[in-house]
């Protein structure tokens, strides 16, 4: 579906369900937020599941990502405020907020800024702060192919890099590579820079789930554990033999966990 926010076109997946604005307002909503250089397509499986369970599902492409227009937003806080405008445009007062990687920072920040609009929070592949290596930042700033190769390799476990996949016919490394290749000029760098500059706020009090991959090289498991320990109502879920790209490496385990919190 497409709609307008701040004069720009926004594309969002509804998980093949009804558009949120066309559903009854008392139906629970869930908002999915993708990571740096990615788009709504990383949420295909959970978005479809929750839509089929009757939820109001919204998985938007951030500005300048996927099929959304506009310019890439330069800070996590700007993205969080943009999400509030997205919810307003779809007449959603409150939602479960689910974010992966950079999206987890946006979800975290949104919850701090708008606590009354967050029913529950799920942070996948998270770290707060979320430092980005100088080598990766420099390559991304130069729009060099090495940035894609580094991020994609570090995002997968050993098994993932060798081609193992729970879903036959899916090539995880190739899929991750293609998503980053589709990002517009400077978009990946703008996202990584926003992650690198993120400063965690305080104010998360809603039920929270933190999902970490034991083999994550982008946001190490210990960083996610630290986030979970800092939150008053957090459940920690650890995925064995799983890297940062948990939505493709362990989709069933991620969905099973999200069912408990969303």
C-alpha positions, 0 to 999 in steps of 0.5 A: 500500500502507498500513502502520503507522509510529510508530502512524500510517498510511503510504501508499507506492506500490510502482510497481505491483510487489510490496510490498517486504516480500513480495519476496526481501531480496537484491533491490535496493531504491529509495526515492523521496522527494517535495518540499514539499507534494507526494506520491508521485504525482510519482514515477509514471514512475520508480517504475513503471520500476524496479518492472518491472525487478524492484526493490523500490520504495517511494515513501512519502507523508511524514506529513500528505502525500497519503494518509499520516496523522500531523502534518507533521514539522518538520525535515529530520532528523526526516524522515530518521529517519522514513524509517529507520523506514519502511525497517524496517517494510518489512524493507529494510536498504539502498536507493538513495535518490532525493529531489527538492527538499525530498526531496533534503535528506531523502535527503542527511541520511538518507545522512549519518545512516545511511551503511550503509543507502544504496547510492547517492544521487540528488539532484534540484533540490537546494541545500544550504543551501536558503533560502526567500524571506521572501515565499514563507514568509510567504504559506505561513504565512498559507496564502495562495493566493499561496504556491502561485502563486509556488512553482508559477510559479518551478518551471517553465521558460518553456516549461513555463509556456507549456504545452509538455510531452513527454507529450501531454495533460498540463498541467504548471502545472495539475498542480503547482498541484493537488498544492499545493492538496491539501496540508493546512493549514500543511503547505506552510509546515512543509515550507518552514520545514524547508528554510529551516532545514536545515544540511548535514551531512558524511558522504556517501561513496556514489556520488551523482548530482546532477540540475539544471535550467538554468532552475530558479528555486527551486534555481538550477543553480549551487546544485546544481553546488556540491553536486555539487562538494562530494561525493567521488563525484558525477556532475552531470547538467544538463537544458537548458530545464528548471525545478525541476519536472523530473519533469514537464518532462523525465521521460525525461531524469530516468529515463535519468539515474536508471537509471545510478545506482540 
